[in-house]
Amino acid sequence: AHPGAKALLEEWLQEDTLAHDKRFVYYLLAAKGVCVVPISSFCSELQGFRVTLLENDEPTLRETFRRIREGLEEYTGENMPTNWDYVPEATNGMAP
């Protein structure tokens, strides 16, 4: 990730009331260069993140999800399932 990202991440994490999902998305951005949106930003009590990918190149799509999985594993200290090979067909912005 970007060389200055670690310092920026440390600054962001100083906020005591920062939601857990925001902490994770900041980590993911700084550590893996992947930008996702925390669910708590949608005035929700739920914790998690939202992913919207407009990428049509399947290898790039797979690499992005690999980096998300790697970030989750590093952040939580747990291994994620390895059967994440499913990539849905492109829907051109329309629900399947």
DSSP file with accessible surface (Angstrom, degrees, kcal/mol):
  #  RESIDUE AA STRUCTURE BP1 BP2  ACC     N-H-->O    O-->H-N    N-H-->O    O-->H-N    TCO  KAPPA ALPHA  PHI   PSI    X-CA   Y-CA   Z-CA
    1    1 A A              0   0   88      0, 0.0    29,-0.1     0, 0.0    30,-0.1   0.000 360.0 360.0 360.0 178.4    0.0    0.0    0.0
    2    2 A H    >   -     0   0  142      1,-0.1     3,-1.7     2,-0.1     4,-0.5  -0.258 360.0-125.6 -59.0 138.1    0.9    3.7   -0.1
    3    3 A P  T 3  S+     0   0  124      0, 0.0     3,-0.5     0, 0.0     4,-0.3   0.842 109.9  46.4 -57.2 -35.7    4.0    4.5    2.0
    4    4 A G  T 3> S+     0   0   37      1,-0.2     4,-1.9     2,-0.1     5,-0.2   0.507  88.3  91.2 -86.0  -0.2    2.2    7.2    4.0
    5    5 A A  H <> S+     0   0   14     -3,-1.7     4,-3.0     1,-0.2     5,-0.2   0.873  79.5  56.9 -65.7 -37.4   -0.8    5.0    4.6
    6    6 A K  H  > S+     0   0  147     -4,-0.5     4,-2.6    -3,-0.5    -1,-0.2   0.937 108.8  45.8 -61.8 -44.8    0.4    3.6    7.9
    7    7 A A  H  > S+     0   0   65     -4,-0.3     4,-1.9     2,-0.2    -1,-0.2   0.915 114.4  48.6 -64.1 -41.3    0.8    7.1    9.5
    8    8 A L  H  X S+     0   0   72     -4,-1.9     4,-2.4     2,-0.2    -2,-0.2   0.922 110.8  50.8 -64.7 -43.0   -2.6    8.1    8.2
    9    9 A L  H  X S+     0   0   21     -4,-3.0     4,-2.3     1,-0.2    -2,-0.2   0.930 108.4  51.7 -60.0 -45.6   -4.2    5.0    9.5
   10   10 A E  H  < S+     0   0   99     -4,-2.6     4,-0.4     1,-0.2    -1,-0.2   0.892 109.9  50.4 -61.0 -36.9   -2.6    5.5   13.0
   11   11 A E  H >< S+     0   0  132     -4,-1.9     3,-1.2     1,-0.2     4,-0.3   0.936 111.0  48.0 -65.1 -46.1   -4.0    9.0   13.0
   12   12 A W  H >< S+     0   0   76     -4,-2.4     3,-1.2     1,-0.2    -2,-0.2   0.865 106.4  57.7 -62.4 -37.8   -7.5    7.8   12.1
   13   13 A L  T 3< S+     0   0   53     -4,-2.3    -1,-0.2     1,-0.2    -2,-0.2   0.532  83.6  82.9 -76.8  -2.6   -7.5    5.1   14.7
   14   14 A Q  T <   +     0   0  142     -3,-1.2     2,-0.5    -4,-0.4    -1,-0.2   0.745  66.0 100.4 -69.9 -22.3   -6.9    7.6   17.5
   15   15 A E    X   -     0   0  104     -3,-1.2     3,-1.2    -4,-0.3    -3,-0.0  -0.523  63.4-157.0 -69.8 116.3  -10.7    8.3   17.6
   16   16 A D  T 3  S+     0   0  152     -2,-0.5    -1,-0.2     1,-0.2    -3,-0.0   0.784  88.8  50.8 -65.8 -30.6  -12.0    6.3   20.6
   17   17 A T  T 3  S+     0   0  121      2,-0.0    -1,-0.2    -3,-0.0     2,-0.2   0.316  76.0 133.8 -93.8  10.6  -15.6    6.2   19.2
   18   18 A L    <   -     0   0   11     -3,-1.2     5,-0.1    -5,-0.1    -5,-0.0  -0.411  62.3-114.3 -65.1 125.4  -14.7    4.9   15.8
   19   19 A A     >  -     0   0   27     -2,-0.2     4,-2.1     1,-0.1     5,-0.2  -0.251  20.2-118.8 -59.6 149.0  -17.0    2.1   14.8
   20   20 A H  H  > S+     0   0  140      1,-0.2     4,-2.1     2,-0.2     5,-0.1   0.871 113.9  52.7 -59.9 -39.2  -15.3   -1.4   14.4
   21   21 A D  H  > S+     0   0    8      1,-0.2     4,-2.5     2,-0.2    -1,-0.2   0.885 107.8  51.8 -68.2 -32.4  -16.3   -1.6   10.8
   22   22 A K  H  > S+     0   0   63      2,-0.2     4,-2.4     1,-0.2     5,-0.2   0.910 106.6  54.1 -67.7 -38.6  -14.8    1.8   10.1
   23   23 A R  H  X S+     0   0   54     -4,-2.1     4,-2.1     1,-0.2    -2,-0.2   0.933 110.7  47.1 -58.0 -44.6  -11.6    0.6   11.8
   24   24 A F  H  X S+     0   0   14     -4,-2.1     4,-3.0     2,-0.2    -2,-0.2   0.936 110.8  49.1 -65.3 -46.0  -11.5   -2.4    9.4
   25   25 A V  H  X S+     0   0    7     -4,-2.5     4,-2.3     1,-0.2    -1,-0.2   0.884 111.3  50.5 -65.8 -33.9  -12.2   -0.5    6.2
   26   26 A Y  H  X S+     0   0   69     -4,-2.4     4,-2.5     2,-0.2    -1,-0.2   0.920 111.8  48.6 -65.0 -41.4   -9.4    2.1    7.1
   27   27 A Y  H  X S+     0   0   47     -4,-2.1     4,-3.4    -5,-0.2     5,-0.4   0.946 110.9  50.1 -60.7 -47.6   -7.1   -0.9    7.7
   28   28 A L  H  X>S+     0   0    0     -4,-3.0     4,-2.3     1,-0.2     6,-1.2   0.907 111.9  47.9 -60.5 -41.5   -8.0   -2.5    4.4
   29   29 A L  H  X5S+     0   0   71     -4,-2.3     4,-1.2     4,-0.2    -1,-0.2   0.943 118.2  40.1 -64.2 -46.6   -7.4    0.8    2.5
   30   30 A A  H  <5S+     0   0   11     -4,-2.5    -2,-0.2    -5,-0.2    -1,-0.2   0.905 124.9  35.2 -71.3 -41.3   -4.1    1.4    4.2
   31   31 A A  H  <5S+     0   0   34     -4,-3.4    -3,-0.2    -5,-0.2    -2,-0.2   0.831 134.9  17.7 -84.9 -33.6   -2.8   -2.2    4.1
   32   32 A K  H  <5S-     0   0   30     -4,-2.3    -3,-0.2    -5,-0.4    -2,-0.2   0.460  91.8-121.6-121.4  -7.5   -4.2   -3.5    0.8
   33   33 A G     << +     0   0   41     -4,-1.2     2,-0.5    -5,-0.6    -4,-0.2   0.768  67.6 133.7  70.8  24.3   -5.2   -0.5   -1.2
   34   34 A V        -     0   0   10     -6,-1.2     2,-0.6    -9,-0.1    -1,-0.2  -0.936  44.7-150.7-112.2 128.1   -8.8   -1.7   -1.4
   35   35 A C        +     0   0  102     -2,-0.5     2,-0.3    -3,-0.1    -9,-0.1  -0.871  25.6 159.3-102.8 118.4  -11.6    0.8   -0.7
   36   36 A V        -     0   0   11     -2,-0.6    15,-0.2   -11,-0.2    -7,-0.1  -0.834  37.2-114.4-126.3 169.9  -14.9   -0.5    0.7
   37   37 A V  E     -A   50   0A  64     13,-2.2    13,-3.1    -2,-0.3     2,-0.2  -0.915  23.9-124.2-112.8 129.0  -17.6    1.3    2.6
   38   38 A P  E >   -A   49   0A  13      0, 0.0     3,-1.4     0, 0.0    11,-0.3  -0.478  13.1-137.0 -70.8 137.3  -18.5    0.6    6.2
   39   39 A I  G >  S+     0   0   42      9,-1.9     3,-2.5     1,-0.3     5,-0.4   0.852 101.5  67.8 -61.2 -34.0  -22.1   -0.3    6.8
   40   40 A S  G >  S+     0   0   22      8,-0.4     3,-1.0     1,-0.3     4,-0.4   0.748  86.0  70.5 -62.8 -17.5  -22.2    1.9    9.9
   41   41 A S  G <  S+     0   0   64     -3,-1.4    -1,-0.3     1,-0.3    -2,-0.2   0.613  87.2  66.2 -72.1 -10.8  -21.9    4.9    7.5
   42   42 A F  G <  S-     0   0  107     -3,-2.5    -1,-0.3    -4,-0.2    -2,-0.1  -0.038 124.2 -99.9 -98.9  29.4  -25.4    4.2    6.4
   43   43 A C  S <  S+     0   0  133     -3,-1.0     2,-0.3     1,-0.2    -2,-0.2   0.906  82.2 137.4  54.4  44.4  -26.9    5.1    9.8
   44   44 A S        -     0   0   41     -5,-0.4    -1,-0.2    -4,-0.4    -2,-0.1  -0.895  60.5-142.9-119.5 149.9  -27.1    1.4   10.7
   45   45 A E  S    S+     0   0  190     -2,-0.3    -5,-0.1    -3,-0.1    -1,-0.1   0.550  75.2 104.2 -84.4  -8.4  -26.3   -0.4   13.9
   46   46 A L        -     0   0  121     -7,-0.2     2,-0.4     1,-0.0    -2,-0.2  -0.372  65.3-141.0 -69.9 152.4  -25.0   -3.3   11.7
   47   47 A Q        +     0   0  102     -8,-0.1     2,-0.3    -7,-0.1    -2,-0.1  -0.937  53.4  75.8-114.6 139.0  -21.3   -3.8   11.4
   48   48 A G        -     0   0   27     -2,-0.4    -9,-1.9     2,-0.0    -8,-0.4  -0.983  66.4 -90.5 157.4-161.7  -19.7   -4.8    8.1
   49   49 A F  E     -A   38   0A  61     -2,-0.3     2,-0.4   -11,-0.3    -2,-0.0  -0.987  18.8-132.9-147.6 156.7  -18.8   -3.4    4.8
   50   50 A R  E     -A   37   0A 132    -13,-3.1   -13,-2.2    -2,-0.3     2,-0.4  -0.900  16.0-160.7-111.4 140.1  -20.2   -2.9    1.3
   51   51 A V        +     0   0   48     -2,-0.4     2,-0.4   -15,-0.2   -15,-0.1  -0.978  10.2 178.7-122.0 128.1  -18.4   -3.7   -1.9
   52   52 A T        -     0   0   95     -2,-0.4     2,-0.5     0, 0.0    -2,-0.0  -0.972   9.2-177.3-127.5 115.5  -19.3   -2.3   -5.3
   53   53 A L        +     0   0   64     -2,-0.4    -2,-0.0     1,-0.1     8,-0.0  -0.961  19.6 177.9-117.4 128.6  -17.1   -3.4   -8.2
   54   54 A L        +     0   0  154     -2,-0.5     2,-0.2    38,-0.0    -1,-0.1   0.240  42.5 129.8-106.1   9.9  -17.5   -2.2  -11.7
   55   55 A E        -     0   0   85      1,-0.1    -2,-0.1     2,-0.1     0, 0.0  -0.444  36.3-174.7 -70.4 132.1  -14.5   -4.1  -12.9
   56   56 A N        +     0   0  133     -2,-0.2     2,-0.7    34,-0.0    -1,-0.1   0.602  59.7  94.4 -99.1 -16.1  -15.1   -6.3  -16.0
   57   57 A D     >  -     0   0   75      1,-0.2     4,-2.4     2,-0.0     3,-0.2  -0.697  64.6-155.1 -83.1 111.2  -11.6   -7.9  -16.0
   58   58 A E  H  > S+     0   0   97     -2,-0.7     4,-2.9     1,-0.2     5,-0.3   0.889  90.5  53.2 -59.6 -41.9  -12.0  -11.2  -14.2
   59   59 A P  H  > S+     0   0   87      0, 0.0     4,-2.2     0, 0.0    -1,-0.2   0.921 112.0  46.6 -60.2 -38.2   -8.4  -11.5  -13.1
   60   60 A T  H  > S+     0   0   57     -3,-0.2     4,-2.3     2,-0.2    -2,-0.2   0.913 112.1  51.1 -68.0 -39.8   -8.5   -8.0  -11.6
   61   61 A L  H  X S+     0   0   26     -4,-2.4     4,-2.3     2,-0.2     5,-0.2   0.942 111.4  47.0 -61.6 -46.8  -11.8   -8.9   -9.9
   62   62 A R  H  X S+     0   0   94     -4,-2.9     4,-2.3     1,-0.2    -1,-0.2   0.901 111.1  52.1 -62.8 -40.6  -10.3  -12.0   -8.4
   63   63 A E  H  X S+     0   0   71     -4,-2.2     4,-2.4    -5,-0.3    -1,-0.2   0.902 108.1  51.9 -63.8 -40.0   -7.2  -10.2   -7.3
   64   64 A T  H  X S+     0   0   23     -4,-2.3     4,-2.1     1,-0.2    -2,-0.2   0.948 112.2  44.7 -62.5 -46.5   -9.4   -7.5   -5.5
   65   65 A F  H  X S+     0   0   79     -4,-2.3     4,-2.7     2,-0.2    -1,-0.2   0.852 110.1  55.7 -68.5 -31.5  -11.3  -10.2   -3.6
   66   66 A R  H  X S+     0   0   85     -4,-2.3     4,-2.9    -5,-0.2    -1,-0.2   0.934 108.7  47.9 -62.8 -42.8   -8.1  -12.0   -2.8
   67   67 A R  H  X S+     0   0   70     -4,-2.4     4,-2.5     2,-0.2    -2,-0.2   0.883 110.9  50.8 -67.6 -35.8   -6.8   -8.8   -1.2
   68   68 A I  H  X S+     0   0    4     -4,-2.1     4,-2.6     2,-0.2    -2,-0.2   0.947 112.5  46.6 -63.8 -47.5  -10.0   -8.4    0.7
   69   69 A R  H  X S+     0   0   57     -4,-2.7     4,-2.6     2,-0.2    -2,-0.2   0.937 112.7  49.8 -59.6 -45.0   -9.8  -12.0    2.0
   70   70 A E  H  X S+     0   0   57     -4,-2.9     4,-2.5     1,-0.2    -1,-0.2   0.911 110.9  49.9 -60.9 -41.8   -6.1  -11.5    2.9
   71   71 A G  H  X S+     0   0    0     -4,-2.5     4,-2.7     2,-0.2    -1,-0.2   0.909 110.5  49.8 -63.3 -42.0   -7.0   -8.2    4.7
   72   72 A L  H  X S+     0   0   30     -4,-2.6     4,-2.6     2,-0.2     6,-0.4   0.918 111.5  49.1 -61.4 -44.0   -9.8  -10.0    6.7
   73   73 A E  H  X S+     0   0   47     -4,-2.6     4,-2.0     1,-0.2     5,-0.5   0.928 114.6  44.0 -63.2 -44.3   -7.4  -12.8    7.6
   74   74 A E  H  < S+     0   0   97     -4,-2.5    -2,-0.2    -5,-0.2    -1,-0.2   0.911 116.0  47.3 -66.8 -42.1   -4.7  -10.4    8.8
   75   75 A Y  H  < S+     0   0   97     -4,-2.7    -2,-0.2    -5,-0.2    -1,-0.2   0.897 123.6  31.1 -68.5 -40.8   -7.1   -8.2   10.7
   76   76 A T  H  < S-     0   0   66     -4,-2.6    -1,-0.2     2,-0.2    -2,-0.2   0.651  97.9-129.0 -93.2 -18.0   -9.0  -11.0   12.5
   77   77 A G  S  < S+     0   0   68     -4,-2.0     2,-0.3    -5,-0.3    -3,-0.2   0.662  72.8 113.0  76.1  15.0   -6.1  -13.5   12.8
   78   78 A E  S    S-     0   0  128     -5,-0.5     2,-0.4    -6,-0.4    -1,-0.3  -0.900  70.0-116.7-120.8 150.4   -8.4  -16.2   11.3
   79   79 A N        -     0   0  145     -2,-0.3     3,-0.1    -3,-0.1    -9,-0.1  -0.692  28.4-140.7 -84.1 135.1   -8.2  -18.0    8.0
   80   80 A M        -     0   0   36     -2,-0.4     4,-0.1     1,-0.2    -1,-0.0  -0.529  37.6 -77.3 -87.7 160.7  -11.1  -17.5    5.6
   81   81 A P        -     0   0   71      0, 0.0     3,-0.3     0, 0.0    -1,-0.2  -0.241  34.2-146.1 -55.8 144.0  -12.7  -20.2    3.5
   82   82 A T  S    S+     0   0  118      1,-0.2     2,-0.0    -3,-0.1    -2,-0.0   0.453  82.6  84.7 -94.0  -0.4  -10.6  -21.1    0.5
   83   83 A N    >   +     0   0  125      1,-0.2     2,-0.6     2,-0.1     3,-0.5  -0.062  49.5 123.0 -93.3  37.8  -13.5  -22.0   -1.7
   84   84 A W  T 3   +     0   0   97     -3,-0.3    -1,-0.2     1,-0.2    -2,-0.0  -0.157  31.2 115.8 -89.3  42.6  -14.0  -18.3   -2.8
   85   85 A D  T 3   +     0   0  110     -2,-0.6     2,-0.4     2,-0.0    -1,-0.2   0.598  41.2 108.6 -88.6  -9.6  -13.6  -19.1   -6.4
   86   86 A Y    <   +     0   0  186     -3,-0.5    -3,-0.0     1,-0.0     0, 0.0  -0.526  40.2 174.9 -73.3 125.2  -17.2  -18.2   -7.4
   87   87 A V        -     0   0   33     -2,-0.4     3,-0.1     3,-0.0   -25,-0.0  -0.983  28.5-128.5-127.6 117.5  -17.4  -15.0   -9.4
   88   88 A P        -     0   0   75      0, 0.0     3,-0.1     0, 0.0     2,-0.0  -0.263  31.9 -94.7 -64.1 155.7  -20.9  -14.1  -10.6
   89   89 A E        -     0   0  173      1,-0.1     2,-0.1     2,-0.1     0, 0.0  -0.343  50.4 -91.8 -65.1 149.0  -21.4  -13.3  -14.3
   90   90 A A        -     0   0   74      1,-0.1    -1,-0.1   -34,-0.1   -34,-0.0  -0.399  37.5-171.4 -61.6 136.1  -21.4   -9.6  -15.2
   91   91 A T    >   -     0   0   63     -3,-0.1     3,-1.8    -2,-0.1    -1,-0.1   0.300  35.7-123.2-113.5   5.4  -24.9   -8.2  -15.0
   92   92 A N  T 3  S-     0   0  143      1,-0.3     3,-0.1   -38,-0.0    -2,-0.1   0.884  76.7 -50.2  52.6  41.4  -24.1   -4.8  -16.5
   93   93 A G  T 3  S+     0   0   83      1,-0.2     2,-0.4     0, 0.0    -1,-0.3   0.490 115.5 115.1  81.5   1.4  -25.5   -3.1  -13.4
   94   94 A M  S <  S-     0   0  137     -3,-1.8    -1,-0.2     1,-0.0     0, 0.0  -0.853  72.6-108.7-109.0 142.7  -28.7   -5.0  -13.4
   95   95 A A              0   0   94     -2,-0.4    -1,-0.0     1,-0.1     0, 0.0  -0.383 360.0 360.0 -63.4 142.7  -29.8   -7.5  -10.7
   96   96 A P              0   0  160      0, 0.0    -1,-0.1     0, 0.0    -5,-0.0  -0.198 360.0 360.0 -67.5 360.0  -29.6  -11.1  -11.8
